[in-house]
């Protein structure tokens, strides 16, 4: 059950990151939301939680880190796709 909760949380964080970045012209890309949310949550949430001294508990620092990580992943993916479409 915890795994399902983490995956759903990651998708919601990834969708929020797309709204922040401004990639919601054609709606939310749920594949990108899932990937950005899970990767961003793992990297950003884990790093910020450990730096803040919260450990691996569910704390606001981890949520903020997850959102920041997902924003970075979403912005990087958008940049890479734009660059690939211009060069290709």
Rosetta blueprint (number, residue, H / E / L):
1 X L
2 X H
3 X H
4 X H
5 X H
6 X H
7 X H
8 X H
9 X H
10 X H
11 X H
12 X H
13 X H
14 X H
15 X H
16 X H
17 X H
18 X H
19 X H
20 X H
21 X H
22 X L
23 X L
24 X L
25 X L
26 X L
27 X L
28 X L
29 X L
30 X H
31 X H
32 X H
33 X H
34 X H
35 X H
36 X H
37 X H
38 X H
39 X H
40 X H
41 X H
42 X H
43 X H
44 X H
45 X H
46 X H
47 X H
48 X H
49 X H
50 X H
51 X H
52 X H
53 X L
54 X L
55 X L
56 X L
57 X L
58 X L
59 X L
60 X H
61 X H
62 X H
63 X H
64 X H
65 X H
66 X H
67 X H
68 X H
69 X H
70 X H
71 X H
72 X H
73 X H
74 X H
75 X H
76 X H
77 X H
78 X H
79 X H
80 X H
81 X H
82 X H
83 X H
84 X H
85 X H
86 X H
87 X H
88 X L
